[in-house]
Amino acid sequence: MRKILWGLAPIMALTACYADTDSAGGGAETAEMNIPEVTEGEISVDTLRDITRELSSDEFEGRMPGTIGEEKTLALLTERFAAAGIEPGNGDSWFQDVPLVGITATNSSPLTISGEGTDLSFEYGSDYVATSYQEQASISVEDSDIVFVGYGINAPERGWNDYEGVDVEGKTVIILVNDPDYETEGLEGDFGGRAMTYYGRWTYKYEEAARQGAAAALIVHDEFPAAYGWNVVESSWTGEQFYPQTENGGSDQTKANGWVQKEVAEKILAAGGQDLTKLMADAKEKGFKAVDLGVKASLSMDNTMSKMESKNVIGILPGAKRPDEYVLYTAHWDHLGRCKPAPDGDDICNGAVDNATGTAALVALAEAFVKAGAPDRSIVFLAVTAEESGLLGSKYYADNPVYPLSQTVGGINMDAFQMAGPANDVMVVGGGKSELDQYLEAALKTMDRTATPEPTPEKGFYYRSDHFSFAKQGVPMLYVDGGEDLVDGGVEAGAAVAKDYTDNRYHGPKDEFDPNWNWDGVMADVQLFYKLGRMLAMSDSWPNWVEGDEFKAKRDESRPAE
C-alpha cells in the first residue's frame, strides 16, 4: 500500500533525526565499493508520459488484479518491453503466475458492542471496516469478548509481549497502530525509537493476532502514527481484497481483520470502564498487561470468492560479461480498481501517480539500457502485481525467484513519482541500511543533488512497498522518493504539493493523469535511477547490509564471505 512522504516534517527536525542514523553513503562498518563512472542514459519523456496516461485511463478501470484492467496492462507492458529490445524474463514468457484468491465482503453488518448496560452500534465504512482472510461464504463473530492488547506485539528478543498472561482464543482484540516508541525524538528505544519496526505494521499485527487464536483483530486508526486518513482506510479496505492462495484456505487466520475509527475505540473502551488515552500511555511501557473490557463484539459479512492467477511481468537485458549476476528494478503495476466514488460519481481509482508513473519508468529504463548497450551484469525489469493488497506480487517473486536472489546484486524500487517539478534533493527511505548508499552518494554527486532523510521514520515507510519483500530475503534494496526541496519554491512549495496530493488524490478517484504536469522532476529522478543501476551493473562489488542491520544475517547466509 502506497505511502506519502513529502512535506511531513520541518527540515531542521528531520536533519536532526537523520544525524542519529548512518546517513546515505556514511554507514558504519562498510566495505568500499567499486563504483565506476557512467554516462547519462537516454530517457524518453514521451515514454513516461504516454504510458502513464494510458495505464491510468478509465479504460484500464484502475488496474485491479483479475480484471480487464490487468489484461490491458499486461498487453501494454509486453508490447512496450519487446519494442524496447529486452527479452522475456521467465524462459520464453514475459509472465510469472501469482496465485491469488479474491474475497469481496458483502452484506457487512454493523459492529455491535454489548454488555451490561451497553448497546452500541457502529456502521460499516464510516465507523469501521473489516474483511476476512478465510475462504468462507459467511463469516460471523458473535458475542466475542473484547480484549485491549496495546500494540499487539510479541517480541521475545526485545523482552516484550503484549499477550503475556492473557488468553485471547476466540476473542476480539483491539490493537494500537505503529509501535510503542513512535513519538520518541531520536532513534533509540525498544523498537528503534522514532523509526518504526516491522512490529508496527498492520500486517504483523494481524499475523500475531492469528497466532494467538483471536477471532477478530481491530486496529485503532490514529492518523498521525498510521500516516494516512480514514478515507484511505475506507477506500483500500472495501471492495475486493486479494490474498495468496493457501492449502488451508486461510483457516489459520482470524475470522475478521479490520480498523475502527479512534472515536469508535474511545466509546468501546469507555463501555468497558476504560479510558483510551490512559491505556495508550500505559501500552508504551514494557510490562503492559492486556485489559479484558468485559464487553462483547459481534459482526458478520458474506464473502464472494474467486481464485485466479494474476501475473508479474518480467523482462531482462542479459549482461555482456557476467550474465548470471543480476541488478533488479521493481515497480507495481496494480492499483485499487473501482473504489468509493468521489462527489461527482467517479468511482475509478486510476492510480496515475500511484503507480502508473513507476511502471512507465520501468519501460523508459529498459529503453535507455538497450540504447546504451548491455552492461556487464544482467538487468531485470520486474513489474509486480497486488502491491496494494499487501506486496503480494513481490513477495511471491521473492519466495519463488526466477533468478537466484543469492546472485541478485541489489535493486531499486520505484513507487509513485511526485509531479511537482525538479527538486534539489531526493528523499532516502531507510538511509544507512546498506552499502548501496555509496552508489547513491556517487550518483547524486554527478547530478549536483543531495540526499534528504525521510522526515517521519515512525511511519515505517521502508516496510510499505515492494523493496521490502526482497530485503526480507537479504537482497539490498534502495528506496528513494522524490525530493521536497523544489527548485521552484523550495521546501514550502514541496510540502504544499504533497499535502494536496495526500488530501485530494492519494488512493482516491482523483489520482488521474494531468496533461499539464511538469515532468522535469520525474526525468531527473529516472535519470538518477538509471545511473544507480548502471553503476551496479558495471561494478564487480557485492554490496551488503551494514553491521547490525536486521537483514544482514539473511544476506550473509545466501552469500557467505569468499
Backbone torsions as a table, in degrees:
resi	resn	phi	psi	omega
1	MET	NA	129.3	-171.1
2	ARG	-66.4	148.8	-179.8
3	LYS	-121.8	153.5	179.5
4	ILE	-117.3	124.9	-174.3
5	LEU	-103.9	-32.9	-164.2
6	TRP	-67.4	141.0	167.5
7	GLY	71.1	29.1	-173.9
8	LEU	-103.6	-1.5	179.4
9	ALA	-162.6	151.9	177.8
10	PRO	-64.0	147.3	-178.7
11	ILE	-57.9	-40.7	-177.7
12	MET	-61.8	-40.4	-178.5
13	ALA	-67.3	-43.4	-177.7
14	LEU	-73.4	-28.1	176.0
15	THR	-65.2	-40.7	178.3
16	ALA	-64.1	-40.6	179.3
17	CYS	-64.6	-42.3	-178.9
18	TYR	-62.8	-32.6	-179.1
19	ALA	-64.7	-21.3	179.3
20	ASP	-80.2	-11.5	-178.5
21	THR	-106.0	173.2	170.0
22	ASP	-81.1	99.8	-172.3
23	SER	-67.6	164.4	-175.6
24	ALA	-52.8	126.7	179.3
25	GLY	84.7	-5.5	-176.3
26	GLY	-126.6	27.7	-178.1
27	GLY	-62.4	147.8	-179.9
28	ALA	-77.0	150.8	173.1
29	GLU	56.2	47.4	-179.6
30	THR	-113.9	147.3	175.6
31	ALA	-80.0	152.4	177.8
32	GLU	-79.5	124.0	-177.8
33	MET	-84.7	147.9	171.3
34	ASN	-83.9	106.2	-174.4
35	ILE	-116.2	103.5	-177.8
36	PRO	-76.1	156.6	172.7
37	GLU	-77.1	141.8	178.2
38	VAL	-133.6	154.6	177.3
39	THR	-89.3	167.8	179.3
40	GLU	-68.0	151.0	175.5
41	GLY	-90.9	159.1	179.6
42	GLU	-90.3	88.9	-177.4
43	ILE	-90.2	130.8	-177.6
44	SER	-96.3	115.1	175.4
45	VAL	-67.0	-30.1	178.2
46	ASP	-63.8	-40.6	176.8
47	THR	-61.7	-47.9	-179.7
48	LEU	-59.2	-47.4	-175.9
49	ARG	-68.6	-47.0	-173.8
50	ASP	-67.5	-42.4	-178.6
51	ILE	-71.0	-39.3	176.7
52	THR	-60.1	-44.8	-179.8
53	ARG	-61.6	-45.1	-176.8
54	GLU	-69.7	-46.0	-179.3
55	LEU	-60.9	-31.7	-176.6
56	SER	-98.7	11.1	176.7
57	SER	-73.5	158.8	-179.8
58	ASP	-60.7	-26.3	-179.7
59	GLU	-62.1	-23.9	179.0
60	PHE	-89.4	-4.1	171.4
61	GLU	51.4	34.6	175.4
62	GLY	82.5	7.6	171.9
63	ARG	53.7	41.2	173.8
64	MET	-73.2	133.3	176.0
65	PRO	-54.6	142.0	176.9
66	GLY	83.7	5.5	-178.6
67	THR	-116.1	178.6	175.5
68	ILE	-59.2	-27.0	177.1
69	GLY	-62.3	-37.7	176.0
70	GLU	-66.3	-45.5	-179.1
71	GLU	-56.9	-45.0	-179.2
72	LYS	-67.2	-38.7	-179.7
73	THR	-64.9	-45.5	-179.7
74	LEU	-62.6	-41.3	-180.0
75	ALA	-64.0	-43.2	-179.6
76	LEU	-64.8	-45.8	-176.5
77	LEU	-66.3	-42.6	-179.8
78	THR	-66.4	-38.2	177.7
79	GLU	-62.3	-44.9	-176.4
80	ARG	-75.4	-35.6	175.4
81	PHE	-62.2	-45.2	179.9
82	ALA	-63.4	-42.2	179.0
83	ALA	-64.9	-30.4	178.5
84	ALA	-69.0	-25.4	177.8
85	GLY	104.3	10.6	175.0
86	ILE	-92.0	171.7	-174.6
87	GLU	-105.3	156.9	171.6
88	PRO	-54.9	139.7	-170.5
89	GLY	-98.4	-0.1	179.6
90	ASN	-129.5	76.0	-172.2
91	GLY	67.9	-122.4	177.2
92	ASP	-91.2	3.5	-174.3
93	SER	-110.5	148.5	172.8
94	TRP	-83.8	-6.7	-166.1
95	PHE	-117.5	151.4	165.2
96	GLN	-122.7	120.6	179.3
97	ASP	-68.4	136.4	178.8
98	VAL	-123.5	102.6	-176.2
99	PRO	-72.4	122.9	-177.4
100	LEU	-130.0	158.5	167.3
101	VAL	-119.5	130.5	176.7
102	GLY	-99.4	128.2	-179.7
103	ILE	-123.4	124.1	178.0
104	THR	-114.7	120.4	178.3
105	ALA	-81.0	131.9	175.0
106	THR	-129.4	164.6	179.1
107	ASN	50.9	40.5	-179.6
108	SER	-68.4	127.7	-177.8
109	SER	-80.1	165.7	166.1
110	PRO	-62.6	157.5	169.5
111	LEU	-86.9	115.9	-178.6
112	THR	-108.4	141.5	-179.9
113	ILE	-120.6	124.3	-176.4
114	SER	-129.0	159.7	179.6
115	GLY	165.6	-178.3	-179.9
116	GLU	-61.7	114.9	-179.4
117	GLY	74.7	11.7	-176.6
118	THR	-123.6	129.3	175.5
119	ASP	-151.0	87.0	-176.9
120	LEU	-113.3	149.4	178.3
121	SER	-140.4	132.0	-177.0
122	PHE	-126.6	134.6	-172.2
123	GLU	-79.4	140.7	175.0
124	TYR	-66.6	134.6	179.2
125	GLY	98.4	-63.1	-177.3
126	SER	-81.9	-30.5	-177.5
127	ASP	-109.1	-36.2	-179.4
128	TYR	-151.5	159.3	169.3
129	VAL	-134.0	150.5	177.5
130	ALA	-155.6	147.6	175.2
131	THR	-138.9	170.6	179.5
132	SER	-122.1	140.0	173.3
133	TYR	-88.5	-6.5	-177.8
134	GLN	-88.1	136.2	180.0
135	GLU	-84.3	72.9	-179.5
136	GLN	-126.6	140.7	-177.5
137	ALA	-65.4	-32.7	179.3
138	SER	-135.1	138.4	179.2
139	ILE	-122.6	130.6	178.7
140	SER	-139.7	126.0	172.1
141	VAL	-112.9	112.4	-172.7
142	GLU	-118.3	126.3	174.8
143	ASP	46.1	51.5	-178.6
144	SER	-90.5	123.7	178.7
145	ASP	-57.2	136.9	-177.3
146	ILE	-100.7	131.2	178.4
147	VAL	-126.0	128.1	173.3
148	PHE	-86.6	119.8	-173.3
149	VAL	-114.6	28.4	178.0
150	GLY	60.3	-126.1	-179.3
151	TYR	-88.1	0.9	174.2
152	GLY	63.7	36.1	-174.2
153	ILE	-109.5	135.1	170.6
154	ASN	-125.2	99.2	-174.9
155	ALA	-128.6	85.2	-176.8
156	PRO	-56.6	-37.1	-177.8
157	GLU	-67.6	-15.2	177.8
158	ARG	-108.8	5.8	-179.9
159	GLY	65.2	36.8	-173.9
160	TRP	-134.1	128.2	177.1
161	ASN	-150.3	102.1	179.3
162	ASP	-72.1	-12.1	179.9
163	TYR	-99.2	0.6	-176.7
164	GLU	-61.5	130.9	175.0
165	GLY	78.1	8.8	-179.9
166	VAL	-131.7	139.2	177.6
167	ASP	-103.5	114.8	-179.2
168	VAL	-107.9	15.5	179.3
169	GLU	-56.0	120.8	178.2
170	GLY	76.2	6.7	-176.7
171	LYS	-104.4	170.3	176.0
172	THR	-102.3	124.9	179.8
173	VAL	-104.9	138.0	173.4
174	ILE	-106.4	128.7	-167.9
175	ILE	-128.6	143.3	175.1
176	LEU	-84.0	145.5	178.6
177	VAL	-78.3	154.2	179.4
178	ASN	74.0	-164.2	177.3
179	ASP	-122.4	172.6	-162.2
180	PRO	-63.3	-25.4	-173.8
181	ASP	-112.4	31.0	-177.1
182	TYR	-66.4	-20.2	179.8
183	GLU	-90.3	1.1	178.9
184	THR	-64.8	142.3	-178.8
185	GLU	-68.7	-44.5	-176.8
186	GLY	-98.8	-160.8	-176.3
187	LEU	-114.0	26.7	177.0
188	GLU	-110.4	132.8	178.8
189	GLY	164.3	175.4	-178.3
190	ASP	-60.3	-29.4	-178.9
191	PHE	-127.3	46.9	175.8
192	GLY	76.4	17.9	-179.6
193	GLY	60.0	-129.6	-176.1
194	ARG	-67.4	-24.1	-177.9
195	ALA	-82.0	124.9	179.9
196	MET	-66.3	145.2	168.5
197	THR	-102.3	177.0	178.6
198	TYR	-64.0	-23.5	177.8
199	TYR	-62.9	-17.4	179.9
200	GLY	-88.1	-10.1	-176.1
201	ARG	-80.7	145.1	-179.8
202	TRP	-61.1	-32.8	179.5
203	THR	-59.8	-44.3	178.4
204	TYR	-62.7	-43.5	-173.8
205	LYS	-62.2	-39.1	176.1
206	TYR	-70.1	-38.7	178.0
207	GLU	-59.8	-45.2	-177.8
208	GLU	-69.6	-39.0	177.5
209	ALA	-59.8	-40.0	177.9
210	ALA	-65.5	-41.9	178.4
211	ARG	-61.4	-30.9	-179.3
212	GLN	-83.4	-5.7	176.7
213	GLY	87.8	14.5	-178.4
214	ALA	-65.7	148.8	176.0
215	ALA	-80.7	-36.1	-179.0
216	ALA	-147.2	149.8	179.1
217	ALA	-132.1	122.9	-178.6
218	LEU	-123.0	120.4	179.6
219	ILE	-92.1	137.5	178.4
220	VAL	-78.7	119.1	178.8
221	HIS	-80.5	118.7	176.1
222	ASP	-128.6	116.9	-163.6
223	GLU	-60.4	-40.1	-176.7
224	PHE	-66.3	-55.2	179.5
225	PRO	-71.6	-21.3	177.4
226	ALA	-77.8	-31.5	178.1
227	ALA	83.5	9.4	175.2
228	TYR	-158.6	160.4	-177.2
229	GLY	-81.5	172.9	179.1
230	TRP	-62.2	-30.0	179.2
231	ASN	-58.7	-34.6	178.5
232	VAL	-70.5	-41.9	177.9
233	VAL	-60.7	-47.2	-176.0
234	GLU	-63.8	-42.7	-178.0
235	SER	-72.9	-32.8	-175.6
236	SER	-81.6	-27.8	-171.4
237	TRP	-105.5	3.7	173.3
238	THR	-109.9	159.6	-173.9
239	GLY	83.5	-170.6	-175.5
240	GLU	-67.7	134.4	178.0
241	GLN	-117.8	143.0	-176.3
242	PHE	-113.3	143.5	179.3
243	TYR	-140.5	158.1	175.6
244	PRO	-65.3	142.9	172.6
245	GLN	-68.4	136.7	178.3
246	THR	-130.2	156.6	-178.8
247	GLU	-65.6	-30.5	-176.8
248	ASN	-95.9	7.2	177.5
249	GLY	62.7	26.4	178.1
250	GLY	77.3	17.2	-176.3
251	SER	-67.1	-18.1	178.9
252	ASP	-89.2	4.9	179.3
253	GLN	-96.9	168.2	173.9
254	THR	-63.4	159.9	175.5
255	LYS	-69.0	-35.6	-176.6
256	ALA	-145.3	135.3	172.1
257	ASN	-122.8	139.5	-178.7
258	GLY	-169.7	-165.7	-177.5
259	TRP	-133.1	150.6	170.9
260	VAL	-126.2	144.9	173.7
261	GLN	-59.7	149.0	-179.2
262	LYS	-58.3	-40.1	179.7
263	GLU	-63.7	-33.8	176.6
264	VAL	-67.4	-44.1	178.4
265	ALA	-60.0	-39.5	178.4
266	GLU	-58.7	-42.7	-179.0
267	LYS	-69.5	-38.6	178.9
268	ILE	-64.0	-45.6	-179.9
269	LEU	-67.1	-36.6	178.0
270	ALA	-63.3	-35.9	177.3
271	ALA	-63.4	-26.1	176.5
272	GLY	-94.6	13.3	177.0
273	GLY	76.5	20.6	-176.6
274	GLN	-120.1	158.0	178.9
275	ASP	-111.1	121.1	-176.3
276	LEU	-61.1	-42.4	-178.3
277	THR	-59.2	-44.1	179.6
278	LYS	-65.7	-44.0	-178.8
279	LEU	-68.6	-30.8	175.6
280	MET	-63.5	-39.1	177.4
281	ALA	-68.9	-43.4	180.0
282	ASP	-61.9	-37.4	-174.8
283	ALA	-68.6	-15.1	178.6
284	LYS	-77.1	-13.0	-175.4
285	GLU	-97.4	137.3	176.6
286	LYS	-60.3	138.9	-178.0
287	GLY	93.7	3.9	177.9
288	PHE	-55.7	138.5	179.4
289	LYS	-108.2	131.3	178.4
290	ALA	-58.9	151.6	-174.8
291	VAL	-119.6	119.2	173.0
292	ASP	-77.8	120.2	-172.9
293	LEU	-81.8	-13.7	178.7
294	GLY	74.3	14.4	174.5
295	VAL	-126.9	167.4	-172.9
296	LYS	-124.3	149.8	179.9
297	ALA	-113.9	145.6	173.5
298	SER	-139.1	139.8	173.3
299	LEU	-159.4	160.5	178.7
300	SER	-153.0	162.3	176.4
301	MET	-160.8	155.1	168.5
302	ASP	-100.6	149.4	179.9
303	ASN	-120.6	134.7	164.7
304	THR	-106.6	138.2	-171.1
305	MET	-129.0	145.9	175.2
306	SER	-145.8	130.7	176.2
307	LYS	-95.0	142.1	-176.4
308	MET	-152.7	167.1	168.9
309	GLU	-117.0	102.1	170.8
310	SER	-76.4	179.1	-173.5
311	LYS	-140.0	136.5	161.2
312	ASN	-83.1	146.7	177.3
313	VAL	-109.4	127.4	-173.7
314	ILE	-128.6	127.3	171.1
315	GLY	-126.4	156.5	-178.4
316	ILE	-141.1	143.0	168.2
317	LEU	-111.5	103.7	-175.6
318	PRO	-61.1	142.0	179.7
319	GLY	-71.0	150.2	-176.8
320	ALA	-79.1	-30.1	-175.4
321	LYS	-119.6	-38.1	-178.0
322	ARG	-130.1	69.9	-173.9
323	PRO	-67.1	-15.0	179.6
324	ASP	-92.5	14.9	171.9
325	GLU	-118.6	136.0	-165.6
326	TYR	-127.0	137.9	170.5
327	VAL	-111.7	134.3	-168.2
328	LEU	-113.8	131.8	167.1
329	TYR	-113.3	132.6	179.8
330	THR	-129.0	149.4	171.0
331	ALA	-159.3	147.2	178.2
332	HIS	-94.8	134.3	-178.4
333	TRP	-88.9	-17.6	-171.8
334	ASP	-82.4	163.4	167.8
335	HIS	-145.6	-156.2	-165.8
336	LEU	-93.9	-4.2	-179.4
337	GLY	70.8	-133.2	176.6
338	ARG	-90.6	138.9	-172.8
339	CYS	-142.1	-169.5	-178.1
340	LYS	-57.4	125.1	-175.1
341	PRO	-64.2	148.8	169.7
342	ALA	-74.5	168.4	179.4
343	PRO	-54.5	-27.7	-179.6
344	ASP	-85.8	5.0	178.1
345	GLY	92.1	-7.2	179.4
346	ASP	-66.7	120.7	-177.6
347	ASP	-119.2	16.2	177.2
348	ILE	-98.8	118.0	173.5
349	CYS	-84.4	93.8	-170.1
350	ASN	-70.4	-28.8	177.7
351	GLY	61.2	48.5	-179.4
352	ALA	-68.9	-55.4	175.4
353	VAL	-69.4	-44.7	-173.2
354	ASP	-112.5	91.1	6.5
355	ASN	-139.4	42.0	172.6
356	ALA	-59.8	-34.2	-180.0
357	THR	-64.3	-45.4	179.7
358	GLY	-66.3	-37.3	178.1
359	THR	-65.4	-42.5	176.7
360	ALA	-60.5	-36.5	-179.7
361	ALA	-64.1	-33.8	176.3
362	LEU	-57.7	-45.0	-179.2
363	VAL	-67.4	-43.8	179.5
364	ALA	-61.2	-37.5	178.0
365	LEU	-69.4	-39.6	177.5
366	ALA	-60.0	-44.2	177.6
367	GLU	-59.3	-45.2	-176.4
368	ALA	-65.7	-39.9	180.0
369	PHE	-67.1	-40.1	178.6
370	VAL	-64.0	-43.3	-179.9
371	LYS	-63.4	-33.7	-179.6
372	ALA	-80.9	-15.6	-176.9
373	GLY	95.4	149.4	-176.0
374	ALA	-60.2	131.9	174.0
375	PRO	-77.8	-177.3	-177.2
376	ASP	-64.3	-44.6	-180.0
377	ARG	-95.5	158.3	178.0
378	SER	-74.2	148.6	176.4
379	ILE	-113.1	124.6	178.5
380	VAL	-106.5	128.6	178.8
381	PHE	-110.0	112.8	-170.8
382	LEU	-121.5	111.5	174.6
383	ALA	-101.2	113.3	-170.5
384	VAL	-101.7	154.1	178.3
385	THR	-94.6	165.6	165.5
386	ALA	55.8	33.3	171.8
387	GLU	-64.1	-41.3	-176.5
388	GLU	-67.5	-14.4	178.6
389	SER	-97.0	7.0	178.2
390	GLY	118.5	36.0	176.4
391	LEU	62.2	34.8	-170.4
392	LEU	-71.0	-38.7	-179.4
393	GLY	-67.7	-44.6	179.3
394	SER	-68.1	-36.2	177.5
395	LYS	-63.8	-40.0	-179.5
396	TYR	-64.7	-43.2	177.6
397	TYR	-63.1	-44.3	-178.2
398	ALA	-63.2	-32.0	177.3
399	ASP	-82.0	-23.4	-177.5
400	ASN	-134.5	64.5	-171.3
401	PRO	-68.9	137.8	173.0
402	VAL	-72.5	-38.0	177.1
403	TYR	-114.7	132.5	-172.4
404	PRO	-54.4	132.1	178.5
405	LEU	-67.3	-26.3	176.6
406	SER	-66.5	-20.3	178.4
407	GLN	-106.0	7.3	176.6
408	THR	-92.6	112.5	-171.9
409	VAL	-64.0	-43.1	-177.5
410	GLY	171.2	178.9	-176.7
411	GLY	-154.9	170.1	-178.2
412	ILE	-132.7	125.1	179.7
413	ASN	-103.5	139.8	-179.1
414	MET	-124.8	115.8	-175.9
415	ASP	-138.2	92.0	173.2
416	ALA	77.5	103.6	176.1
417	PHE	-86.6	137.2	178.8
418	GLN	-79.2	139.9	-172.1
419	MET	-106.9	52.9	-173.7
420	ALA	-112.9	5.9	-174.7
421	GLY	93.6	177.5	-174.5
422	PRO	-66.7	147.8	178.6
423	ALA	-124.5	152.4	177.9
424	ASN	-75.5	-17.3	-174.0
425	ASP	-129.8	174.8	163.9
426	VAL	-128.3	155.8	179.9
427	MET	-100.3	123.9	-176.3
428	VAL	-98.9	118.9	178.6
429	VAL	-96.6	121.8	-178.0
430	GLY	75.1	34.7	178.4
431	GLY	-60.5	145.6	178.3
432	GLY	85.0	5.7	-177.5
433	LYS	-85.3	-30.4	-174.1
434	SER	-144.3	169.3	178.6
435	GLU	-73.4	-4.9	171.3
436	LEU	-62.1	-22.5	178.6
437	ASP	-57.7	-31.4	179.5
438	GLN	-65.8	-36.9	176.4
439	TYR	-67.2	-41.0	178.7
440	LEU	-62.5	-45.0	179.3
441	GLU	-60.1	-43.0	-179.3
442	ALA	-65.9	-41.9	-179.1
443	ALA	-67.5	-41.7	179.0
444	LEU	-62.2	-37.9	-178.5
445	LYS	-61.8	-36.2	-179.9
446	THR	-70.5	-16.7	-176.7
447	MET	-110.2	5.4	-179.9
448	ASP	55.4	45.0	177.5
449	ARG	-123.1	166.0	-177.0
450	THR	-124.3	162.7	177.4
451	ALA	-102.1	125.3	175.3
452	THR	-108.4	135.0	179.9
453	PRO	-71.4	159.1	175.7
454	GLU	-62.2	135.0	-173.7
455	PRO	-74.8	-23.9	-174.8
456	THR	-133.0	76.3	-179.4
457	PRO	-63.0	-16.9	177.7
458	GLU	-66.8	-15.1	-179.5
459	LYS	-82.3	-12.8	176.4
460	GLY	66.1	39.3	-175.7
461	PHE	-63.4	-25.6	-179.3
462	TYR	-65.5	-18.3	-177.3
463	TYR	-100.6	12.2	-168.9
464	ARG	-116.1	6.5	175.9
465	SER	-141.6	-179.6	-163.3
466	ASP	-66.6	-22.4	177.5
467	HIS	-57.7	-29.3	-176.7
468	PHE	-62.3	-35.5	179.7
469	SER	-59.6	-36.7	-179.6
470	PHE	-81.3	-37.4	178.0
471	ALA	-59.4	-40.2	179.3
472	LYS	-60.7	-26.1	178.6
473	GLN	-94.8	6.7	173.0
474	GLY	98.8	-4.4	-178.1
475	VAL	-80.8	120.7	177.4
476	PRO	-61.5	129.7	-177.5
477	MET	-133.1	136.8	174.4
478	LEU	-98.0	138.8	170.9
479	TYR	-128.6	107.7	-176.2
480	VAL	-121.7	124.4	-177.8
481	ASP	-104.9	167.5	178.8
482	GLY	-60.5	146.5	-178.8
483	GLY	-74.5	165.5	178.3
484	GLU	-116.7	-3.9	174.8
485	ASP	-91.2	85.3	-172.8
486	LEU	-71.9	143.7	175.6
487	VAL	-58.6	-38.4	178.5
488	ASP	-106.7	93.9	175.3
489	GLY	113.5	-12.7	175.0
490	GLY	68.0	-156.4	-174.6
491	VAL	-65.9	-37.6	-178.8
492	GLU	-61.2	-44.3	178.7
493	ALA	-66.0	-40.3	178.6
494	GLY	-62.0	-40.7	178.8
495	ALA	-64.8	-38.2	-179.5
496	ALA	-65.7	-42.7	178.2
497	VAL	-62.6	-43.9	-179.2
498	ALA	-62.9	-44.7	-178.9
499	LYS	-63.6	-40.4	179.3
500	ASP	-62.2	-43.3	179.7
501	TYR	-66.4	-46.2	-178.3
502	THR	-61.1	-44.3	-174.7
503	ASP	-76.2	-31.6	-167.4
504	ASN	-117.8	-14.8	-174.5
505	ARG	-132.6	-34.0	-173.3
506	TYR	-55.2	123.3	179.7
507	HIS	54.8	35.9	177.4
508	GLY	-137.3	174.2	-175.8
509	PRO	-67.4	-11.9	-176.5
510	LYS	-98.9	12.4	169.5
511	ASP	-82.3	75.9	-173.4
512	GLU	-117.6	159.1	177.3
513	PHE	-65.4	137.5	178.5
514	ASP	-121.8	116.6	-178.8
515	PRO	-63.8	-13.2	-179.4
516	ASN	-94.3	5.4	179.9
517	TRP	-59.0	144.9	172.3
518	ASN	-92.0	115.2	-174.9
519	TRP	-92.4	2.5	-175.4
520	ASP	-61.8	-40.7	179.9
521	GLY	-67.2	-39.7	177.9
522	VAL	-64.1	-43.0	178.8
523	MET	-58.7	-42.6	179.4
524	ALA	-64.9	-40.7	-178.8
525	ASP	-69.3	-41.3	178.3
526	VAL	-65.7	-36.4	175.6
527	GLN	-62.4	-40.4	176.7
528	LEU	-60.7	-45.1	-179.0
529	PHE	-66.1	-34.9	175.4
530	TYR	-60.8	-49.4	-178.6
531	LYS	-61.9	-40.8	178.7
532	LEU	-59.3	-49.9	-179.0
533	GLY	-64.8	-38.0	-179.9
534	ARG	-67.2	-41.4	177.1
535	MET	-60.0	-45.7	179.0
536	LEU	-62.7	-39.2	-175.3
537	ALA	-76.6	-20.3	178.3
538	MET	-99.4	-6.7	179.7
539	SER	-86.3	161.3	171.5
540	ASP	-110.9	8.4	179.1
541	SER	-82.1	156.1	175.5
542	TRP	-119.5	95.0	-178.9
543	PRO	-63.7	147.8	179.8
544	ASN	-127.6	174.5	170.7
545	TRP	-77.0	155.7	-179.8
546	VAL	-73.5	160.1	178.6
547	GLU	-57.3	133.5	178.1
548	GLY	91.4	-9.4	179.5
549	ASP	-72.8	148.0	-174.6
550	GLU	-64.5	-20.5	-175.8
551	PHE	-100.9	-3.9	-173.2
552	LYS	-66.9	-38.9	-177.8
553	ALA	-60.8	-38.3	179.5
554	LYS	-66.0	-40.9	177.9
555	ARG	-66.3	-42.1	179.5
556	ASP	-62.9	-33.8	179.0
557	GLU	-68.7	-40.0	-176.7
558	SER	-81.8	-27.0	178.8
559	ARG	-131.8	78.1	179.8
560	PRO	-60.8	149.5	-178.7
561	ALA	-57.7	135.6	-179.2
562	GLU	-84.3	NA	NA
